[in-house]
Structure formats: C-alpha cells, structure tokens
Amino acid sequence: MPKFQFSLETLLRHREDIEQKERDELFQRTCRYQNELRHREDLGIKLRDTMKELSARRSGTPDEIESSWFYLYLNRLTHEIGESEKCLARLQAEVQAQKAVVIEATQKRKVLASLKAKQEKEFVFAMEKREQREVDDLVVTRHGARESRYEENIDHNSGADVKHDP
C-alpha cells in the first residue's frame, strides 16, 4: 500500500517555522513589557517611600539642604516614571502588533494543515476503497474457482455413475 505524501509538506513546515519564530518574538516582547512594568512599579514604590521619609523629616527638624536633595530625587523619580509610562505604551503597542502577526501566521499554517488533513482523509478513503475492490475480486475469484471445481466433481461423479450402470 503506498504511503501518503503531501505535496506541500515543505511549505507547511516553513509556515510552522515562521509561526514558531513569531511566537518567540511575541514572548520576547511580552517579557520586555513585563520587565518595564516591574521597573515602573519599583519606581513608584521608591517615590512613595521617599515621600514618606520626606514628610517624616519635615515633622522633625527641617534641614533645607537635605530637603532640596529629596526634592531633586523626587523630580528625577517622577521624570523616570513618566519615561517608563511612555516606554510601556510603546511596548504594549508592539506586543499587540506582534499578536496580530502571530494570528496571521497561525491562520496561514492552519490553512495548509487542514488541506493536508483533507487530502490525507481522501487518500485513506481511496486506499480503503481499493483494498475493498481487491478483496471483492479475490472473493469472486475464489468463489468462481470453487464453483468450477464443484461442477467438475459433479460431472466427474455423473460420468462415473453412468459407467457403472449396465
């Protein structure tokens, strides 16, 4: 029995490779987004902690020079949080764009995979039909051979009976 061969197998493998490459890229972009999100959260924690420390120092003896350093640090943290927000927006847009690319690659692969499945199903059906025909031919041949032997035995026995009847 011949083996099923899909004529577009190399294209299907190529599409699978492309899909995997795009999935890997999506994973990397998602990781960068998650890392930036953690960085922004850390900056927010530092900002809150610094604000608490500044308000605690104000309730004690205020030192103008030290307070100015706190305000400079707070300004820098606020600026970094703003930059991080911009970066998060850009990374989120990249992740969404990559998701669309992955979906498109998946659809292209699925089209070929379904075509392969359909052709394989048709191949199996044709092979089963061919096998059934061969079995039918074999049965007809055996039945025909058995019937002809049966008729020969009848003719032979009939002829033998005639010779013994004088």
Helices and strands as residue ranges (DSSP letters): H 9-59, H 64-163
